[in-house]
Amino acid sequence: MGAGYFAYRYKRKYYRRYLSCDAHPSGHGQRFADAIPRDLSILEEWIANRIQILENAKISHDEVVHPDLPEADCSSDLDDGALGYELCKDADWTFVGLATEYTYVIDLDNLVFTVNGWAHLKLNNMPPSKPGLKAYFDADEEIIKVPPQYLSTEVDLWPAPSFDVEERQRQYEALNPIVIPATEWGALPWDRLSFPQRFSIDLTHHLLSETSRDVTYAYTPYFQKKTGEFCWNILCAATSSVPLSCDVISTSWHDNSLSPRSPDQRHRRLRPHGMLYDTGAETKLSSYDRHYCWIRNCLITFCIRLGDPAYVAHEVEQMVRKMRRDGHTECVGLILSSQREVVIVAVNEGPGGARQVRHTPALNICPCCGPAGQASEGLLLMVHMLSPILTVPQLPWRASRSRPSSHVLLWPKLPVEVFQHIIRYTSTVDYVALCRVSRSIRSVCLTNPRYADFTILNEMSQYEMTYAAQYAYDDAPTVLTLYWECPPPDFPSRSRWNAWEYPELGGSEGSNDAGDGSQAENEE
C-alpha cells in the first residue's frame, strides 16, 4: 500500500496529512519534491504563498487524509487549504515505523525538504527529478547516497519551549548573574589530572561514543525519554573513584546513589527515579524535588538541551531557586543536558549578605580534536566538580577569602605503601568500608579506580580502554579491557560496564569475561 505522512513545518508546528497509499519516493514523494520550484526567483514567492495558505487553512485535531490525485495535479493538492491539516507539535511521527513507510516534510522554518525524519534536502538546491527521490530512498531499489551538495547539515527541529520565555528571562535577570568562562573555575589541565580523573574521562568518552546517537533526536518525545538514563550514566562515569560494577553495600541513599548496576543482579540499587524517567517534565520544583540530587556536595539536575540561551536562563533560574528554597548560602550545581552540554552554577554570599550567582556558558563535553585522550573544557570542569572532596582546590573566589584549614591528616604509624597493598587485596565490600574509616585512609583508597574486585593500576596506551589491573584474590598481573554493554532497546536500564580480562600482562590470546568481577573460564 505504501502508507505515510506529508506535512508542512511552520513556526515549529507540523501541518500534517495522512498518505493512505502511494507514499513511495516514486509516488507522492516525488510529486511533493517536484512541487518545489527549482527557479530561485520563484521559490521565495512560493514559500510566502505556502505560509499564507497555512495561516488561513482549516485546522483539525483529527487525522486529515491527503487526496490521491493524478500526477498532473501534483501541485493542486498542496494548494488546497480548505481540506485542512492536522496540527502536530511533536516530531515522533517523522521517523518511519511499522505502520509508516515514508514521511515527507516541507520545512518552512529551516527551508528544507525532509524525508523520513533524517534526510534534509535544501529547498534552494533540490535534487533533479531524474533520477529523483527513488534513487536515494526507495527501500526496494539499490539506494545510492544523497550527494552532499543537496543536504543541509544545520537544522533546528526543537519544539517551542514549554515555559514562558519572557517571564523566565526576567526572573533570570533578577538574579544579576555573572557568566564566568570555564577557564576561571580552577579546573586542572589535562597534564595535571590524577589517574582516577583521566580514567573517568576515558569512561565518559567511551560512553558518549556508544550511547549518544539516540539522544541526538531528543527533540522528539520518544527519544526524549532516554535523556535521564543517558545523563545518569554520563554523570556516574565522570564522577571519579566510584567503583564500577560493584554490588550495593547498603540501602542508604547516600551510599548507593552512584553504584553502577551489579553484574549478577543480586542486590537492589536505588537511583533518582524522577531524574531518570521524568526529565523534560514542565514542572521541576515539585514538593519532593524529584528532579534534583546531591553528589559530592554538588546539586545535580538533567535537562533536554542547553544550546539555546532561553534554556540556560530557565535551568539556571530553577536551580538557584532550589538552592535558595533549601537555605543554602553557598552552593555549587551542575546541569547536564541530553545534547552533551553542561552548565556549572555557583551561589555565594556576597557583600552585605546578598547572594551572588555565577555560572558558566553552555559547555560541550564531547571529546576535543586535540591529542588523543584529551578532554574538552566542559568535561574537564565537570570531572573537577565531581572529584572527591578535598582532592581538588576550592573555587577561586572562595579560596581567596578562605581561612587556612587547621585540619591536618594524621597518618597511622603504618607506612602508606602497606595500606596501598592492603587495599589492593580487599573486596569491593571491604574497600567501601575502608573509605569510611578516616580521611587519610580514604585518600589512599581513592588513588586507584576500581572495577568490581579489580584495582585499576594504569592505562595501557597502545590499546583503547585497556588497563593493567590487580585482582583482589590473585597475585598474577592482569589486563582489563572495559566496554559498555548495551541491552535490547526495550530495557535501557540494564546497561552496564563489562570487561574482557587477559590473564597475562600484554597478552593478546585467550580472553575472559570479567563482568561479574571474578575470574572467568577461558574461551575456546
Legacy VTK file of the C-alpha trace (Angstrom):
# vtk DataFile Version 3.0
C-alpha trace
ASCII
DATASET POLYDATA
POINTS 524 float
0.000 0.000 0.000
2.794 2.471 0.838
1.239 4.481 3.687
2.913 7.527 5.154
2.585 11.193 6.066
3.177 14.582 4.492
3.396 17.874 6.375
4.477 21.464 6.275
6.529 22.703 9.224
5.930 26.327 10.135
6.678 28.158 13.399
7.821 24.857 14.952
4.472 23.142 14.308
3.548 20.469 11.781
0.558 20.795 9.454
0.096 17.134 8.631
-1.865 14.900 6.283
-2.041 11.135 6.100
-0.999 9.369 2.890
-3.195 6.297 2.654
-1.338 4.885 -0.352
1.436 5.512 -2.859
3.695 7.191 -0.298
6.760 5.732 -2.015
9.512 8.116 -3.191
8.493 7.459 -6.795
4.856 8.285 -5.955
3.703 11.017 -3.596
7.280 11.678 -2.517
8.396 12.763 -5.980
5.201 14.767 -6.515
5.883 16.787 -3.371
9.506 17.291 -4.408
8.507 18.389 -7.915
6.064 20.939 -6.496
9.032 22.884 -5.076
10.193 25.442 -7.683
13.755 24.955 -8.892
13.882 28.545 -10.131
15.198 30.535 -7.154
13.456 33.692 -8.348
10.130 31.896 -7.961
10.982 29.917 -4.803
10.778 32.872 -2.398
7.317 33.819 -3.629
6.251 30.157 -3.470
7.361 29.925 0.184
5.438 33.103 1.048
2.381 31.623 -0.657
2.700 28.400 1.381
2.823 30.429 4.583
-0.290 32.359 3.602
-2.126 29.097 2.853
-1.179 27.648 6.243
-2.189 30.769 8.146
-5.642 30.591 6.582
-6.047 26.820 6.367
-8.631 24.798 8.233
-7.013 23.238 11.316
-8.142 19.895 12.702
-7.208 17.793 15.704
-8.226 14.677 13.807
-6.362 12.914 11.042
-6.712 14.529 7.607
-6.285 12.232 4.600
-4.379 13.688 1.672
-6.158 13.261 -1.688
-4.698 10.774 -4.124
-4.600 12.963 -7.226
-3.080 12.132 -10.597
0.489 13.170 -11.253
-0.608 16.048 -13.475
-2.278 17.651 -10.461
0.731 17.260 -8.200
0.679 20.874 -7.037
-3.068 21.492 -6.748
-3.447 19.243 -3.717
-0.758 21.233 -1.903
-2.704 24.432 -2.543
-5.901 23.046 -1.035
-6.093 24.866 2.299
-9.832 24.170 2.533
-9.159 20.479 3.049
-7.233 21.403 6.157
-4.411 19.910 8.155
-3.968 18.086 11.405
-1.843 20.234 13.719
1.029 18.409 15.477
3.710 19.724 17.825
5.789 16.564 18.195
8.113 15.110 15.568
7.942 11.424 16.557
5.839 10.581 13.508
8.512 11.843 11.083
10.551 8.699 11.730
9.239 5.662 9.885
7.821 2.701 11.806
5.757 -0.427 11.344
2.672 1.419 10.072
4.527 4.225 8.294
6.829 3.585 5.357
7.709 7.119 4.297
7.302 10.652 5.644
7.846 13.968 3.878
8.053 17.453 5.398
8.376 20.773 3.601
10.055 22.671 6.434
9.430 26.400 6.037
11.404 27.183 9.208
14.647 25.546 8.083
13.958 25.754 4.324
14.489 22.033 3.765
12.530 19.091 2.394
12.873 16.305 4.966
12.486 12.638 4.084
11.895 10.068 6.844
12.950 12.472 9.587
16.677 12.428 8.884
17.499 13.496 5.305
17.156 17.271 4.953
17.274 18.401 1.311
17.816 22.108 0.671
14.803 23.841 -0.836
17.145 26.084 -2.839
19.136 23.141 -4.200
16.805 20.177 -4.594
17.989 17.041 -6.419
16.811 16.879 -10.055
13.711 14.870 -10.937
15.954 12.384 -12.728
16.849 10.030 -11.084
14.581 11.540 -8.405
13.963 10.540 -4.791
13.582 6.904 -5.758
17.328 6.536 -6.257
18.073 7.756 -2.738
15.219 6.497 -0.573
13.293 3.616 -2.181
13.873 0.554 0.003
13.011 -1.727 -2.924
15.861 -0.351 -5.029
19.626 -0.252 -4.672
19.917 3.004 -2.753
22.690 5.447 -3.593
23.998 8.101 -1.221
22.474 11.565 -1.490
25.142 13.942 -2.880
26.233 16.268 -0.054
25.514 19.453 -2.019
21.786 18.722 -1.706
21.846 18.148 2.058
21.562 20.678 4.865
23.512 19.753 7.998
22.182 22.554 10.210
18.505 22.300 11.041
16.678 23.272 14.216
13.882 20.786 14.870
13.331 21.605 18.532
9.749 22.432 19.507
8.878 25.746 21.100
9.791 25.934 24.832
7.105 24.710 27.202
7.769 27.611 29.597
7.148 31.350 29.294
10.447 32.520 27.789
9.988 36.225 28.580
8.884 35.634 32.170
11.731 33.201 32.831
14.220 35.651 31.305
13.007 38.383 33.687
13.394 36.028 36.653
16.871 35.056 35.472
17.994 38.670 35.012
16.702 39.498 38.508
19.442 37.210 39.848
22.095 39.560 38.390
24.130 36.539 37.307
27.763 36.711 36.225
28.757 34.434 33.350
32.245 33.073 34.086
34.226 31.252 31.349
35.339 27.690 32.009
38.993 28.694 32.385
38.234 30.710 35.544
36.712 27.922 37.630
40.003 26.351 38.699
39.804 23.070 36.785
43.181 21.449 36.186
44.501 20.982 32.632
44.836 17.503 31.144
48.530 17.078 32.015
47.872 17.761 35.714
44.941 15.390 36.215
45.189 12.449 38.574
44.918 8.933 37.180
41.347 8.447 38.539
40.291 11.680 36.820
41.797 10.583 33.496
40.139 7.204 33.938
36.766 8.938 34.398
37.352 10.936 31.227
38.152 7.711 29.334
34.905 6.175 30.581
32.905 9.274 29.669
34.363 9.480 26.161
33.593 5.795 25.609
30.015 6.241 26.830
29.493 9.282 24.634
30.649 7.386 21.559
28.468 4.354 22.363
25.235 5.925 23.598
24.855 9.444 22.148
23.091 8.515 18.928
19.554 8.215 20.279
19.571 11.383 22.371
20.660 13.367 19.316
16.956 13.165 18.422
15.742 14.251 21.867
13.564 16.881 20.203
11.058 14.018 19.789
9.198 12.672 22.854
10.225 9.076 22.088
13.943 9.797 22.253
13.485 12.433 24.955
12.534 9.624 27.333
16.080 8.282 27.030
17.609 11.509 28.370
17.540 10.652 32.066
19.238 7.271 31.708
21.818 8.728 29.316
22.679 11.662 31.600
22.824 9.429 34.681
25.322 7.087 33.053
27.467 10.042 31.939
27.297 11.515 35.448
28.430 8.246 37.030
31.308 7.882 34.561
32.510 11.451 35.169
32.483 11.006 38.960
35.980 9.730 39.648
36.884 6.960 42.111
33.414 5.404 42.175
33.793 1.586 41.983
32.369 0.208 38.740
30.046 -2.811 38.738
30.026 -3.131 42.498
27.208 -4.696 44.477
25.171 -2.291 46.560
26.613 -2.184 50.059
23.634 -0.853 51.987
20.173 0.576 51.498
21.276 4.111 52.375
20.533 6.608 49.598
23.870 8.385 50.059
25.811 5.111 49.926
24.426 3.686 46.726
23.114 6.544 44.628
26.116 6.258 42.294
26.527 2.488 42.431
26.616 1.019 38.933
24.420 -1.952 38.207
25.552 -5.205 39.794
26.504 -7.740 37.098
24.775 -10.623 38.871
21.692 -8.520 39.767
21.717 -9.832 43.344
21.161 -6.500 45.031
18.693 -3.721 44.602
20.057 -0.361 43.557
18.432 2.978 44.353
18.557 5.738 41.761
16.702 9.076 41.443
13.612 7.917 39.579
12.356 11.394 38.718
15.651 12.370 37.110
15.943 9.149 35.140
12.407 8.853 33.848
10.773 12.297 34.065
13.483 14.543 32.632
11.825 17.110 30.423
8.706 17.439 32.564
7.482 21.014 32.694
7.367 21.374 36.492
10.682 20.797 38.189
10.287 22.093 41.705
7.803 19.546 42.964
7.165 19.008 46.632
9.718 16.196 46.679
12.307 17.817 44.350
12.414 14.630 42.311
14.411 16.290 39.533
17.471 17.024 41.687
20.003 15.029 43.664
23.227 15.702 45.556
26.547 14.191 44.501
29.701 15.163 46.417
28.226 18.447 47.644
27.105 19.319 44.118
23.428 19.792 43.254
22.674 17.851 40.060
19.856 18.081 37.557
19.311 16.902 33.978
17.615 18.676 31.098
16.904 18.208 27.406
19.048 20.995 25.965
21.221 23.983 26.808
22.170 25.137 23.311
19.523 27.872 23.336
20.144 30.795 25.778
16.473 30.626 26.789
17.033 27.129 28.189
20.195 28.183 30.028
18.268 31.010 31.700
15.431 28.604 32.530
17.634 25.920 34.081
19.894 28.337 35.995
16.929 30.208 37.464
15.261 26.943 38.503
18.441 25.642 40.140
19.138 28.873 42.037
15.542 28.904 43.260
16.008 25.343 44.515
19.232 26.311 46.322
17.608 29.316 47.957
14.499 27.425 48.955
16.685 24.878 50.729
18.522 27.656 52.585
21.970 27.299 51.000
24.092 30.452 51.184
26.982 28.780 49.353
26.300 26.045 46.865
27.523 24.583 43.573
25.278 22.946 40.994
25.710 21.058 37.736
23.187 20.976 34.879
23.744 18.207 32.307
21.815 18.017 29.036
20.992 15.270 26.569
22.943 17.208 23.920
26.250 16.648 25.750
26.340 20.109 27.297
26.952 21.185 30.868
26.454 24.387 32.854
28.042 24.876 36.289
26.228 27.176 38.737
27.650 28.665 41.937
25.862 30.706 44.598
27.930 32.595 47.156
27.206 35.087 49.908
28.341 38.481 48.690
28.788 41.886 50.338
26.005 42.848 52.698
24.640 39.323 52.764
23.488 39.466 49.146
23.807 36.231 47.219
25.965 36.299 44.126
25.094 33.938 41.276
27.777 32.774 38.860
27.521 30.254 36.067
29.393 29.057 33.012
28.087 29.329 29.487
26.823 26.065 27.996
29.951 23.908 27.601
30.369 20.924 25.309
31.627 17.711 26.937
32.378 15.823 23.708
36.000 14.816 23.013
38.025 17.688 21.620
40.051 17.492 18.426
43.402 17.751 20.208
45.805 14.974 21.196
44.323 11.544 21.848
42.575 11.220 25.176
42.359 14.914 25.954
39.061 16.340 27.089
37.036 19.425 26.284
36.821 22.325 28.728
33.316 21.248 29.647
34.289 17.704 30.603
37.446 18.831 32.443
35.327 21.165 34.557
32.627 18.549 35.095
35.159 15.962 36.318
36.750 18.635 38.518
33.437 19.453 40.191
32.607 15.775 40.742
36.011 14.800 42.160
36.170 13.675 45.805
36.024 16.498 48.309
39.460 17.766 49.466
41.195 16.287 46.393
40.668 19.410 44.252
41.114 23.115 45.043
38.207 25.327 46.014
36.603 27.680 43.548
38.951 30.667 43.060
36.597 33.273 44.543
36.088 31.097 47.624
39.752 30.226 48.115
40.732 33.914 48.131
38.718 34.546 51.288
39.034 31.172 52.996
40.987 30.796 56.181
43.798 28.261 56.193
42.491 24.942 57.399
43.713 23.815 60.782
42.905 20.218 59.906
45.924 18.015 59.277
45.688 14.442 58.050
47.222 12.310 60.792
48.552 9.129 59.258
48.590 5.892 61.238
52.017 4.530 62.065
51.919 2.011 59.218
53.580 3.262 56.002
51.323 4.350 53.154
52.708 1.541 50.981
51.333 -1.017 53.437
47.858 0.494 53.220
48.072 0.513 49.434
48.961 -3.184 49.492
46.097 -3.987 51.867
43.580 -2.047 49.777
44.566 -3.845 46.573
43.711 -7.177 48.160
40.323 -6.158 49.549
36.959 -6.953 48.023
34.767 -4.089 46.908
32.640 -4.510 50.038
35.701 -4.083 52.273
37.032 -1.300 50.047
33.884 0.779 50.579
34.084 0.119 54.322
37.726 1.272 54.418
36.764 4.515 52.672
34.703 5.365 55.755
37.392 4.714 58.362
39.208 8.051 58.098
40.078 10.765 55.625
43.675 9.609 55.412
42.755 6.014 54.573
40.069 7.238 52.201
42.666 9.296 50.325
44.722 6.125 49.767
41.640 4.215 48.607
40.862 6.888 46.030
44.336 6.753 44.489
43.320 3.991 42.077
39.938 3.342 40.442
38.131 0.045 40.990
36.271 -2.282 38.669
34.433 -4.958 40.691
37.196 -6.630 42.748
39.959 -5.335 40.478
42.176 -2.352 41.242
42.946 -0.382 38.084
46.678 0.378 38.157
47.478 2.271 34.975
46.458 2.772 31.366
47.938 0.708 28.546
48.103 3.462 25.962
48.591 1.156 22.978
45.072 -0.265 23.416
41.796 1.616 23.767
40.037 1.309 27.151
42.663 -1.201 28.315
44.297 -1.084 31.753
46.738 -3.003 33.885
44.860 -4.328 36.908
45.270 -6.311 40.113
42.636 -8.845 41.152
41.896 -8.891 44.874
42.254 -12.678 45.165
45.202 -13.323 42.858
48.806 -12.112 42.742
49.119 -12.576 38.980
49.115 -9.344 36.954
46.217 -8.984 34.577
44.813 -6.682 31.923
41.213 -5.478 31.585
39.559 -4.028 28.501
36.427 -2.213 29.623
33.379 -1.712 27.435
29.788 -0.550 27.772
27.337 -3.400 27.389
24.179 -2.164 25.702
20.906 -4.025 26.379
17.981 -4.531 23.997
16.233 -1.213 23.210
13.266 -2.090 25.426
15.486 -2.484 28.524
17.807 0.559 28.666
18.191 0.330 32.446
20.104 -2.938 32.015
23.106 -1.165 30.513
26.316 -1.714 32.465
30.074 -1.774 32.347
31.704 -5.063 31.484
35.278 -6.146 30.836
37.428 -8.630 28.998
40.264 -9.989 31.093
43.617 -11.025 29.657
45.449 -13.215 32.192
48.948 -12.137 31.223
50.145 -8.558 31.125
50.309 -7.535 27.483
48.840 -10.847 26.333
46.535 -10.927 23.344
45.342 -14.513 23.334
42.642 -16.087 25.452
40.179 -13.538 26.744
37.866 -13.877 29.701
34.601 -12.170 30.527
35.202 -10.454 33.872
31.798 -8.826 34.025
30.926 -10.373 37.386
34.208 -9.338 38.991
35.533 -12.885 39.161
37.904 -14.982 37.092
36.085 -16.429 34.099
36.854 -19.563 32.200
38.998 -19.228 29.082
37.048 -19.075 25.861
37.736 -21.823 23.430
LINES 1 525
524 0 1 2 3 4 5 6 7 8 9 10 11 12 13 14 15 16 17 18 19 20 21 22 23 24 25 26 27 28 29 30 31 32 33 34 35 36 37 38 39 40 41 42 43 44 45 46 47 48 49 50 51 52 53 54 55 56 57 58 59 60 61 62 63 64 65 66 67 68 69 70 71 72 73 74 75 76 77 78 79 80 81 82 83 84 85 86 87 88 89 90 91 92 93 94 95 96 97 98 99 100 101 102 103 104 105 106 107 108 109 110 111 112 113 114 115 116 117 118 119 120 121 122 123 124 125 126 127 128 129 130 131 132 133 134 135 136 137 138 139 140 141 142 143 144 145 146 147 148 149 150 151 152 153 154 155 156 157 158 159 160 161 162 163 164 165 166 167 168 169 170 171 172 173 174 175 176 177 178 179 180 181 182 183 184 185 186 187 188 189 190 191 192 193 194 195 196 197 198 199 200 201 202 203 204 205 206 207 208 209 210 211 212 213 214 215 216 217 218 219 220 221 222 223 224 225 226 227 228 229 230 231 232 233 234 235 236 237 238 239 240 241 242 243 244 245 246 247 248 249 250 251 252 253 254 255 256 257 258 259 260 261 262 263 264 265 266 267 268 269 270 271 272 273 274 275 276 277 278 279 280 281 282 283 284 285 286 287 288 289 290 291 292 293 294 295 296 297 298 299 300 301 302 303 304 305 306 307 308 309 310 311 312 313 314 315 316 317 318 319 320 321 322 323 324 325 326 327 328 329 330 331 332 333 334 335 336 337 338 339 340 341 342 343 344 345 346 347 348 349 350 351 352 353 354 355 356 357 358 359 360 361 362 363 364 365 366 367 368 369 370 371 372 373 374 375 376 377 378 379 380 381 382 383 384 385 386 387 388 389 390 391 392 393 394 395 396 397 398 399 400 401 402 403 404 405 406 407 408 409 410 411 412 413 414 415 416 417 418 419 420 421 422 423 424 425 426 427 428 429 430 431 432 433 434 435 436 437 438 439 440 441 442 443 444 445 446 447 448 449 450 451 452 453 454 455 456 457 458 459 460 461 462 463 464 465 466 467 468 469 470 471 472 473 474 475 476 477 478 479 480 481 482 483 484 485 486 487 488 489 490 491 492 493 494 495 496 497 498 499 500 501 502 503 504 505 506 507 508 509 510 511 512 513 514 515 516 517 518 519 520 521 522 523
